[in-house]
């Protein structure tokens, strides 16, 4: 029989899945909406760069505000609910503006403005919500609890290539409405499992933050973002060059699903042997595997590389949230997660700016940059071994 904390983790995993689904719908429809409104397709990339740049500020800001709210009223649900309601309302507004675009022809930039507002609303509640995992699980169990979030989010995200046509066939009004309903339902489920006001232990407890730790979390997120983004762009190109009989798209769907599933045993290993140690092992194995697949390509080396990446990449991505939460005092979990997400958003924004179009990223350059990103993140994790005790 599960205890109350694990029901809360299940509810939080459902919310993570809803967040991933709403982003999936948004990213699928973004180019289509802009083209239909008369804008060039390239604007979609520019908007995503801007949205991620804004998230660099908003994620830590609302994470910190959620920490303050918890100290005042022993709950973060005020900010979470506000963000969810705003996101749901704007989700309905986006297809409405598109359908009645002739009425807004005099205000040409209203749709891009609303799209950016939607992304900002998502930033309002994502960090406060995900940081709740630090309150639901003991520090030693954080990697296990986070693995459920990683599994659900990774599963939904990996479905994009095979679900895109179906989601587009629904039409923008229906798709965005479904996303809003699922998001509201998941928030309601989490609220049911966590009515709040049951753990006032940390409300009046404040500890100083070591400034260097702020930089560590930002740079860790930045490095992991570059590593993951380069890796996911490089692997399909390796398959196309050296294993042409494979369908790169379907192969990446299978690999992404396997990485998501690997988070569960990875969480157990991290809880047993240490999250930071497992992250460093994952960084080393993933970097070595990717470099080998590019510089020593063969059926055997590529197969071994895919196996290592499938198992070990989840050690890095799943361990990031527990690493962030354990780096800061317990009453600053929102700020800690927000800094990591902010650094990650900065990495995604800068990557999209440098490689636009992404076809400019060759396999050799992608493997090198992915390894450098992971190594930078690993250096921050190593530095935290001394600082985390301060």
Beta strands, then each sheet from edge to edge (+ up, - down):
end
